[in-house]
Amino acid sequence: MSATSDEATRHYEQALDALLFFRPEVADEAQAMVAASPDSAMAQVFSAYLGLLGTEEMDAAEARRSFTAFRGAVDPDRLSPREKMHAAAAEAWLGGDMLRAGQILGDVSTQFPRDALALAIGHQIDFFTGDAQRLRDRIGGALSAWDRDDPHYGPLLGMYAFGLEESGHYGRAEETGLRAVERHPRDVWGIHAVVHTYEMRGLSGEGIRYLDARTEDWADGNYLSVHNSWHYALYALEAGSIERVLAVYDNTLHNERSESLAMELLDASALLWRLLLADIDVESRWAALADAWAERADGAYYAFNDVHAVMAYAGSGRLSDAERLVRDRELWLTRTDAAVSNHAMTREIGIPVCRALIAYRQQRYARVVELLAPIRCGLHSFGGSHAQRDAIQRTLVEAAIRSGRHDLARTLLSERINLRPICPYNWRARARLADRLGDTAQAAFAHARADEQAAVGATALG
């Protein structure tokens, strides 16, 4: 680490540890690192990464200004090869090319597999770009180079568990995530990975019990407390406990004390949208959430966030705001270099999904099908997890049923039930389709399966 004092190095190690465990002191440690050694490449790189991880446009702009000033003042020849690679990765992401940044960090991990910063940042880029295989293999490719007694081996297991889960290895992912949490009980990314495995297998009872047993480890003092609460609410929704869902929303996901961070607002939007799909009225909550999104006045930065802003606008009935956002993004596409990762995300996925959400709110269900059916297998390319994107997949299912596209609805539900046979939502949707088709026996069977499965989660809720 060139031009880095012993004091800055200590702050680097503390910041890295906080980053791996999602602790908020990472910001203070990163600032202290720069203050101690402003000419340190790794101090500046770390701060740049930190400004990007929250998918906050203003934070990214400030990080870009700071890093550009550093790059203009530093002699690149004094940087080590690894520092040059990190600097190139940061520069690529700051310039909007997440995919290139991820590739460079992959090269770092190949040459230096014990570089925890490269692994952690690359892992998040894989998540933001929806690359499940890379999310898994970036970490898996480095693990064998690590000593299992290393204090950071545990959080790497947590990352690997999430990659395994997103690529469909649910049992292996659960086992790996549990090992990570056994090493570090407050490894909230490891906890999060385990929670995802239960969600994807419909094991809401297991998920509820797991989160309840570990509440003290995940519910505060970290950047994932809201997101893990969102998972708890999903379990409660599958169990049919709307009262518990709304309690989680009001107490944790969004209220007057919320900071309106993008990554927290999107959880709030995704939960309320699922309630809207179930025809559950939460109008007052929609209004406050739409106000929070509007106050941010976000420009085009990350299509995944745009979609969730439109959910809030459409849910609250502010369709003009939703349409305005879409028009702004369409104009942005004409003025932006296609090398910017968000360009393809917005063009191919973001805008069609936003228009589908607006159409759904207008009860133009056939139009929703027209927009979502062609892209449903490519939704991963604009980021997020399978669990997060399921709100959009469910929108297509509902639109297919309500528009009379019973052939498509049957196909979608057959896919879903065969992949996840334990899921009350899937069976309730199948029951509604059977009712529309006049198949009372199939409807009764599907209703019974849904009730039976929901009861497991309800028992866990107590």
Buried (B, 14 or more C-beta within 10 A) or exposed (E): BEBBBEEBBBBBEBBBBBBBBBBEBBBEBBBBBBEBBEBBBBBBBBBBBBBBBBBBBBBBBBBBEBBBEBBEEBEEEEBEEBBBBBBBBBBBBBBBBBBBBBBBBBBBBEEBBBBBBBBBBBBBBBBBBBBBEBBBBBBBBBBEEBEEEEEBBBBBBBBBBBBBBBBEBBEBBBBBBBBBBEBBBBBBBBBBBBBBBBBBBBBBBBBBBBBEEBEEBBBEBBBBBBBBBBBBBBBBBBBBBBEBBBEBBEEBBBEEEBEBBBBBBBBBBBBBBBBBBBEEEBEEBBBBBBEBBBEBEBEBBBBBBBBBBBBBBBBBBBBEBBBEBBEBBEEBBEEBEEEBBBBBBBBBBBBBBBBBBBBBBEEBBBBBBBBBBEBBEEBBBBBBBBBBBBBBBBBBBBBBBBBEBBEBBBEBBEBBBEEBEBBBBBBBBBBBBBBBEEBEEBBEBBBEBBBEBBBBBBEBBE
